[in-house]
Amino acid sequence: MQQDQAATSPDTDGEGAASRGREPAFNLPRGLTAILLFLALVHFLRTYVLPAELDREVILNFAFLPVRYTLPLGEQGLVWLWTPVSYSFLHGSWEHLIFNVFWMIAFGAPVVRRIGIGRLAVFWCLSAAAAVGLHVIFHWGEMAVVIGASGVVSGLMGAAARFVFSPSGRISRQFAHLNRRLSFAETLTNRSALVFTGIWFLTNFLVGFGILSIGGAGSVAWEAHIGGFLFGFLLFAFFDPRG
């Protein structure tokens, strides 16, 4: 996978030329920075401030549990309504959090630059729900707790695959968000996009079969990763203001 130097022009359809020379190469969007700080704050409070009993209450009320949806919804308050999103703000360890932050910086930054923080908020909620939506199909009625932003990160990866690769297959780290969005056919025939997607799915299948362990989160809800990725890949056009 090749990367352009900062001076190389990406496939931008002629837009944004006036501002390219002034954009720092590693400047994160403010909205994404705020999200990452919030995730770190939540985990810091859970790890070092909240007593164990209270943290268990946080998990009970904000983590995703497939078993909730086998019970009468009217008998459990509204917890079932927000946990398909709130679970994505909790993490099992600092390693788990740092792993997700790393990939969110890599793939979330171009997505946020492209769609803005408002659309990102909607994308986050829907991709989180889509991730556990697929997970619950394979784990119906189970008591296993699902936490972490991995499903959302996977959604960001799926979305990024639609535009970060120029038709030549190259990536400009600074200006990838200015590329035109590739069609499904173009994405699946773009060598770099195809290799990236293939490696991503292979890695998750290896995790699912227990051959590979990543992220420091114990048991990995790899089906949720698939659900998030498919959401971002298939539905990114609805969030893309560049058409």
PyMOL commands that set and color helices and strands:
alter all, ss='L'
color gray80, all
select helices_A, chain A and resi 17-22+30-49+52-62+66-70+73-75+79-89+94-138+150-160+176-178+184-189+191-208+222-238
alter helices_A, ss='H'
color red, helices_A
deselect
rebuild
show_as cartoon
